[in-house]
Amino acid sequence: MWRNSHSGWGRISIALHWLSALAVFGLFALGWWMTGLGYYDTWYHLAPWWHKSIGILLLAASLARVAWRLTQPTPRAHGGAFERRAAHVGHGLLYLLMFVVLFSGYLISTAEGQGISVFGWFSVPALVSGLPAQAVVAGSVHWYAAWALVILACGHTLAALKHHWLDRQDTLTRMLTTRAARRR
């Protein structure tokens, strides 16, 4: 039940998927909201601290997710050749955009050479800083990549619902429960 099989996702993959989805949409909403805060707003310093801390934890979880994905079998994809290829490309783009968003956020936060405190538990050092217009360029990349990620994630959601309701396939069910993974 913890590991993947060719018929379904295991608990670790399911948990990482839904935690990532929650973090991506939560960070997007928080990021959008905090850009409108005024200097004297109570959340002006606290919201970015939460945003950065959750972002670093998402980066760590995403790296673990990729490592787990590379060591586990993948459930068989449904649909014709075009749908399977589109799903493969779409998942690749989701991962790519997620890492672009996370790395550009890191570059924004470390542009002045200071590390990132993660909830006060530990600090991630500034390995890259002082590049010309680092915060501005990384900020633009972060903004547009975040929008692209959220739009693609919404398309991913619509595709899962299409497979579930129109095609009557267990694509969505496999990401909600390990029942399919236990069969094999």
Backbone bond lengths (Angstrom), bond angles and torsions (degrees), N, CA, C in turn:
res aa  C-N    CA-C-N  psi(-1)  N-CA   C-N-CA  omega(-1)  CA-C   N-CA-C  phi
1 M - - - 1.453 - - 1.524 112.69 -
2 W 1.316 117.67 -24.97 1.462 120.57 179.60 1.514 111.16 -81.66
3 R 1.325 116.58 -32.89 1.461 122.10 -175.51 1.527 110.55 -95.55
4 N 1.323 115.82 157.80 1.461 121.31 176.08 1.519 109.85 -76.63
5 S 1.328 115.31 161.34 1.458 121.66 171.22 1.528 106.78 -135.90
6 H 1.308 116.68 179.61 1.465 119.38 177.60 1.526 111.99 -75.70
7 S 1.328 116.84 -7.87 1.456 119.56 179.02 1.530 113.39 -108.90
8 G 1.332 118.37 -11.46 1.462 118.78 179.98 1.512 113.42 -170.86
9 W 1.327 114.96 167.55 1.461 122.62 179.58 1.520 109.38 -86.45
10 G 1.326 116.25 145.98 1.458 121.55 175.40 1.522 111.26 -86.31
11 R 1.322 115.78 173.74 1.469 121.16 -176.76 1.528 113.14 -60.11
12 I 1.319 117.32 -37.42 1.471 119.22 -178.67 1.522 110.26 -65.09
13 S 1.325 117.60 -46.54 1.472 120.66 178.51 1.515 111.69 -63.02
14 I 1.324 116.31 -41.92 1.469 120.16 179.55 1.530 110.57 -63.32
15 A 1.336 116.26 -46.06 1.473 119.74 -179.73 1.527 111.17 -62.90
16 L 1.323 117.26 -44.81 1.471 120.03 179.47 1.529 111.34 -63.86
17 H 1.326 117.30 -37.64 1.464 120.98 178.73 1.525 111.22 -61.64
18 W 1.342 116.51 -51.62 1.459 119.76 -175.11 1.527 112.44 -73.46
19 L 1.322 117.67 -34.65 1.470 119.72 175.08 1.522 110.47 -64.98
20 S 1.322 116.72 -39.86 1.472 120.62 177.30 1.522 110.72 -63.81
21 A 1.329 116.55 -45.52 1.464 119.98 179.84 1.523 111.26 -60.60
22 L 1.328 116.04 -45.86 1.469 120.74 178.46 1.530 110.70 -61.05
23 A 1.324 116.46 -44.23 1.472 120.30 -179.51 1.527 111.47 -66.02
24 V 1.333 117.47 -43.56 1.475 120.23 -178.75 1.520 110.39 -61.24
25 F 1.330 117.40 -50.42 1.469 119.37 -178.61 1.527 111.36 -69.58
26 G 1.328 117.52 -36.75 1.461 120.47 177.00 1.520 112.40 -65.36
27 L 1.328 116.24 -44.27 1.471 120.25 178.75 1.525 111.06 -65.71
28 F 1.335 116.94 -37.26 1.460 120.18 178.10 1.528 109.87 -62.19
29 A 1.330 116.23 -48.49 1.467 120.03 179.88 1.523 111.14 -63.09
30 L 1.331 116.87 -44.80 1.464 120.67 179.28 1.528 110.87 -63.15
31 G 1.327 116.82 -44.00 1.463 120.81 179.66 1.517 112.25 -61.88
32 W 1.311 116.23 -43.74 1.458 120.14 179.61 1.530 110.17 -65.09
33 W 1.333 116.48 -43.72 1.458 120.62 -179.52 1.524 111.37 -64.24
34 M 1.339 117.01 -43.10 1.462 118.51 -173.67 1.526 113.18 -72.55
35 T 1.350 118.01 -19.16 1.462 118.79 177.37 1.524 112.02 -68.63
36 G 1.326 116.67 -17.34 1.458 120.29 178.97 1.517 114.20 -97.34
37 L 1.329 117.13 2.61 1.462 119.68 -178.78 1.524 111.36 -75.06
38 G 1.313 115.49 143.23 1.454 120.97 175.30 1.522 110.98 -87.25
39 Y 1.310 116.75 161.02 1.468 121.94 -176.31 1.529 112.29 -57.35
40 Y 1.309 117.58 -35.67 1.465 120.62 -176.97 1.533 112.95 -90.47
41 D 1.318 117.17 3.34 1.459 121.08 176.87 1.526 109.42 -69.50
42 T 1.323 116.98 141.46 1.463 122.40 -179.39 1.525 111.89 -56.56
43 W 1.320 117.70 -35.83 1.461 122.41 -176.15 1.524 114.07 -87.83
44 Y 1.329 118.38 0.93 1.463 121.57 -174.46 1.536 112.38 -55.52
45 H 1.305 118.10 -40.63 1.469 121.50 179.32 1.524 111.90 -98.06
46 L 1.311 117.22 -30.26 1.461 120.96 -176.82 1.532 112.39 -72.79
47 A 1.329 118.44 -41.29 1.471 121.36 -178.43 1.533 111.69 -61.19
48 P 1.341 119.73 -46.82 1.470 118.59 177.17 1.534 112.69 -62.54
49 W 1.332 117.10 -34.38 1.465 120.71 178.10 1.527 110.17 -61.52
50 W 1.335 117.14 -46.28 1.460 121.79 176.19 1.523 110.47 -63.09
51 H 1.325 116.61 -45.11 1.465 122.35 -178.31 1.532 110.68 -58.99
52 K 1.312 116.45 -47.63 1.470 120.91 -179.76 1.524 111.40 -66.99
53 S 1.318 116.77 -43.79 1.470 120.61 -178.37 1.523 111.59 -62.28
54 I 1.325 116.10 -47.90 1.470 119.67 178.47 1.526 110.07 -65.19
55 G 1.330 116.83 -38.38 1.466 120.50 178.58 1.522 112.31 -60.41
56 I 1.317 117.60 -43.12 1.475 120.78 178.55 1.524 110.41 -65.93
57 L 1.332 117.43 -41.11 1.470 120.17 177.18 1.529 110.96 -64.34
58 L 1.342 116.76 -36.96 1.465 120.16 176.41 1.528 110.32 -66.15
59 L 1.325 117.03 -38.49 1.465 119.68 176.87 1.526 110.59 -60.66
60 A 1.311 117.30 -45.78 1.470 121.11 178.70 1.530 110.53 -62.86
61 A 1.327 116.68 -44.37 1.470 120.35 179.01 1.523 111.15 -64.58
62 S 1.334 116.97 -35.79 1.462 120.62 179.79 1.523 111.47 -68.94
63 L 1.311 116.44 -39.26 1.463 119.51 175.81 1.529 110.58 -64.24
64 A 1.330 116.43 -41.50 1.468 120.76 176.49 1.529 110.20 -64.36
65 R 1.312 115.88 -39.00 1.466 120.66 179.76 1.517 111.71 -63.28
66 V 1.314 117.28 -42.99 1.461 120.84 178.38 1.530 110.10 -65.26
67 A 1.323 117.06 -43.82 1.471 120.42 178.18 1.532 110.29 -60.70
68 W 1.327 116.94 -44.29 1.469 121.40 178.68 1.526 110.28 -62.61
69 R 1.311 115.87 -43.52 1.475 121.62 -178.63 1.523 111.35 -62.29
70 L 1.320 116.93 -37.06 1.469 121.09 -179.08 1.524 112.51 -73.87
71 T 1.318 117.91 -18.71 1.463 120.96 -177.42 1.529 113.02 -105.13
72 Q 1.310 117.53 -0.49 1.460 121.87 -175.78 1.527 110.91 -117.36
73 P 1.341 116.62 151.95 1.464 118.54 172.87 1.525 109.95 -66.53
74 T 1.314 115.58 160.09 1.458 121.66 179.13 1.525 108.89 -112.82
75 P 1.318 117.57 132.50 1.461 118.66 175.77 1.532 110.78 -59.19
76 R 1.312 115.19 145.98 1.465 120.21 179.68 1.531 110.10 -62.15
77 A 1.316 115.03 135.50 1.469 120.54 179.59 1.518 110.13 -80.43
78 H 1.314 115.59 150.00 1.462 122.06 177.20 1.514 109.84 -93.47
79 G 1.313 115.75 169.36 1.453 121.69 173.20 1.510 112.97 90.98
80 G 1.323 114.33 178.23 1.462 121.86 178.85 1.515 111.33 -77.12
81 A 1.308 115.04 -179.64 1.467 120.95 -177.28 1.528 111.50 -59.41
82 F 1.329 117.51 -41.63 1.463 120.51 -179.68 1.526 110.97 -64.01
83 E 1.330 117.14 -45.34 1.467 120.64 179.73 1.524 111.74 -63.28
84 R 1.319 116.50 -41.99 1.468 119.98 179.20 1.521 110.76 -64.65
85 R 1.316 117.05 -41.01 1.471 120.98 178.27 1.527 110.69 -66.41
86 A 1.334 116.37 -43.34 1.471 120.54 178.66 1.524 110.43 -62.16
87 A 1.327 117.27 -40.04 1.465 120.82 178.09 1.523 110.33 -64.12
88 H 1.314 116.64 -41.93 1.468 120.70 179.95 1.538 110.45 -63.67
89 V 1.316 116.99 -46.10 1.472 121.49 178.51 1.527 110.12 -64.77
90 G 1.331 116.90 -43.23 1.465 120.89 179.91 1.517 112.27 -61.32
91 H 1.331 117.51 -43.75 1.460 120.15 177.67 1.520 111.04 -64.44
92 G 1.325 116.56 -40.64 1.465 119.91 177.14 1.521 111.69 -60.74
93 L 1.331 116.78 -42.12 1.472 120.69 178.12 1.526 111.78 -66.47
94 L 1.331 116.88 -37.25 1.465 119.43 177.00 1.525 110.70 -60.42
95 Y 1.327 116.50 -47.05 1.463 120.09 178.37 1.530 110.87 -63.33
96 L 1.333 116.96 -46.08 1.466 120.67 -179.33 1.524 110.99 -59.30
97 L 1.318 117.00 -49.78 1.463 120.38 -179.61 1.521 111.78 -63.18
98 M 1.333 116.80 -38.42 1.460 118.95 179.26 1.526 110.15 -61.66
99 F 1.337 116.86 -43.74 1.462 118.78 179.69 1.530 111.96 -70.45
100 V 1.324 118.28 -33.50 1.469 120.35 175.65 1.526 109.60 -63.89
101 V 1.318 116.97 -44.88 1.474 121.00 179.33 1.531 110.17 -61.88
102 L 1.333 116.38 -47.02 1.464 119.92 -177.16 1.525 111.91 -66.85
103 F 1.323 117.31 -43.51 1.465 119.67 -179.28 1.523 111.47 -69.25
104 S 1.339 117.93 -39.07 1.470 119.36 178.13 1.524 110.43 -66.57
105 G 1.338 117.53 -35.70 1.462 120.31 174.79 1.519 111.27 -62.26
106 Y 1.326 116.06 -41.40 1.471 120.81 175.80 1.534 110.09 -59.86
107 L 1.336 117.29 -43.46 1.469 120.88 -179.42 1.531 112.25 -65.73
108 I 1.325 117.09 -35.05 1.469 120.25 175.84 1.531 108.90 -63.20
109 S 1.314 115.41 -49.16 1.463 121.39 -173.43 1.523 113.76 -69.67
110 T 1.308 117.50 -26.65 1.469 120.75 -176.69 1.527 112.73 -105.35
111 A 1.317 117.42 9.20 1.474 121.24 -175.84 1.528 112.98 -57.82
112 E 1.324 117.56 -31.13 1.460 120.62 -178.20 1.528 112.57 -96.77
113 G 1.338 116.49 10.89 1.459 120.45 175.03 1.513 115.80 89.06
114 Q 1.323 117.16 2.53 1.467 120.55 178.71 1.520 109.76 -95.18
115 G 1.346 115.77 142.60 1.452 121.12 177.07 1.523 111.13 -72.34
116 I 1.325 115.37 177.84 1.461 121.58 -179.48 1.522 108.47 -111.09
117 S 1.320 116.02 119.57 1.457 121.43 175.24 1.525 108.23 -78.37
118 V 1.326 116.21 129.48 1.462 120.96 179.44 1.526 107.98 -106.07
119 F 1.331 115.00 96.92 1.459 123.55 -178.63 1.524 112.88 52.57
120 G 1.331 117.62 23.29 1.453 121.22 -178.85 1.526 113.76 74.76
121 W 1.327 117.71 2.29 1.468 121.98 -178.78 1.520 111.49 -79.69
122 F 1.318 116.10 -42.16 1.463 122.63 -179.85 1.519 107.55 -159.33
123 S 1.321 115.47 169.06 1.453 120.01 -179.38 1.528 109.67 -123.80
124 V 1.312 116.16 137.99 1.456 122.19 175.99 1.527 106.42 -95.86
125 P 1.329 117.80 121.62 1.467 119.61 -175.07 1.526 113.19 -69.07
126 A 1.316 114.38 156.91 1.465 121.85 175.91 1.525 107.99 -84.06
127 L 1.306 117.10 94.62 1.461 121.28 -179.29 1.522 111.67 -82.18
128 V 1.327 116.44 -25.92 1.465 121.96 178.67 1.520 107.19 -127.15
129 S 1.328 116.53 121.67 1.457 119.86 177.49 1.521 109.29 -157.48
130 G 1.311 115.02 164.54 1.454 120.66 175.35 1.519 115.33 77.57
131 L 1.310 118.94 9.46 1.462 120.37 176.02 1.528 108.78 -68.66
132 P 1.320 118.50 151.52 1.466 119.75 178.76 1.531 111.34 -57.98
133 A 1.312 115.50 125.38 1.472 123.38 178.65 1.527 111.58 52.22
134 Q 1.323 117.43 35.92 1.458 121.96 -175.21 1.526 112.63 -55.91
135 A 1.312 117.18 -49.71 1.466 120.53 -177.07 1.529 111.22 -66.31
136 V 1.316 117.14 -38.33 1.470 120.82 -178.18 1.527 110.65 -69.44
137 V 1.325 116.99 -49.10 1.470 120.67 -179.71 1.527 110.25 -64.75
138 A 1.332 116.74 -47.53 1.466 120.09 179.24 1.528 110.88 -63.11
139 G 1.336 116.74 -34.33 1.457 120.35 178.22 1.522 112.23 -64.06
140 S 1.323 116.41 -42.22 1.477 120.12 176.97 1.523 111.23 -64.34
141 V 1.331 116.00 -45.33 1.460 120.48 178.75 1.532 109.37 -60.74
142 H 1.323 116.32 -44.21 1.465 122.18 -178.79 1.529 110.91 -59.67
143 W 1.313 116.46 -46.70 1.464 121.98 -177.86 1.522 111.60 -62.12
144 Y 1.337 117.11 -52.62 1.458 120.68 -176.14 1.532 112.04 -71.45
145 A 1.312 117.27 -37.32 1.472 120.05 177.55 1.522 110.50 -67.20
146 A 1.337 117.69 -36.78 1.467 120.83 177.83 1.526 110.36 -63.94
147 W 1.329 116.82 -43.72 1.463 120.04 176.76 1.522 110.70 -61.47
148 A 1.321 116.84 -45.74 1.469 120.49 179.70 1.522 110.79 -61.45
149 L 1.339 116.80 -40.93 1.461 121.22 179.38 1.524 111.17 -62.63
150 V 1.314 117.13 -46.39 1.463 120.69 -178.38 1.534 110.59 -66.92
151 I 1.308 117.63 -40.26 1.475 120.51 178.08 1.527 109.91 -63.96
152 L 1.332 116.98 -45.30 1.460 120.38 179.03 1.532 110.86 -65.36
153 A 1.327 117.52 -37.94 1.467 120.94 177.46 1.526 110.74 -64.69
154 C 1.314 117.80 -35.67 1.469 120.51 175.62 1.535 109.95 -66.29
155 G 1.327 117.17 -41.03 1.464 120.69 174.84 1.519 111.51 -61.95
156 H 1.326 116.62 -39.22 1.463 122.93 176.55 1.532 110.03 -60.07
157 T 1.313 116.14 -43.08 1.461 121.91 178.13 1.528 110.77 -63.75
158 L 1.315 116.38 -44.97 1.469 120.13 179.11 1.528 111.33 -63.08
159 A 1.333 116.86 -39.03 1.469 120.20 177.70 1.528 110.79 -63.87
160 A 1.334 117.20 -41.64 1.469 120.48 178.14 1.524 110.65 -63.06
161 L 1.329 117.23 -41.21 1.467 120.62 178.59 1.525 111.41 -66.91
162 K 1.324 116.25 -37.70 1.472 120.88 176.35 1.522 110.19 -61.31
163 H 1.333 116.78 -46.80 1.467 120.24 178.78 1.522 110.79 -61.65
164 H 1.315 116.76 -37.15 1.467 120.97 -177.26 1.532 112.11 -74.46
165 W 1.321 117.13 -52.53 1.461 120.80 -171.75 1.523 113.85 -87.62
166 L 1.325 118.25 -41.23 1.467 119.86 -177.21 1.530 112.65 -87.84
167 D 1.324 116.02 -45.02 1.465 119.71 -176.78 1.518 113.11 -87.06
168 R 1.337 116.88 -13.01 1.473 122.80 -178.84 1.536 111.72 56.79
169 Q 1.331 115.70 41.70 1.464 121.33 177.83 1.522 109.09 -103.73
170 D 1.315 116.60 163.87 1.468 120.67 -177.25 1.530 113.55 -93.17
171 T 1.320 116.99 21.25 1.470 120.77 -178.69 1.523 111.50 -55.54
172 L 1.314 118.19 -49.40 1.460 121.98 -179.80 1.522 110.99 -70.49
173 T 1.303 116.64 -42.23 1.467 121.06 -179.72 1.522 111.08 -59.44
174 R 1.328 116.82 -37.28 1.465 119.91 179.60 1.517 112.48 -64.94
175 M 1.351 117.65 -24.08 1.462 120.19 178.79 1.526 111.31 -93.97
176 L 1.317 117.16 -1.49 1.463 121.64 177.99 1.524 113.19 -106.99
177 T 1.309 116.96 -24.21 1.460 120.77 -175.37 1.527 110.63 -145.58
178 T 1.316 115.86 156.54 1.471 120.54 178.46 1.525 111.38 -94.32
179 R 1.319 118.76 7.44 1.474 120.48 -179.52 1.530 111.32 -52.85
180 A 1.319 117.11 -44.79 1.469 120.07 -179.50 1.522 111.01 -65.05
181 A 1.324 116.70 -35.88 1.473 120.57 -178.50 1.523 110.79 -68.72
182 R 1.323 118.51 -29.70 1.468 122.07 -178.47 1.518 112.23 -72.78
183 R 1.322 117.20 -24.50 1.459 120.03 -177.01 1.517 112.73 -61.26
184 R 1.278 117.14 -26.96 1.453 120.22 -172.54 1.490 112.17 -118.11
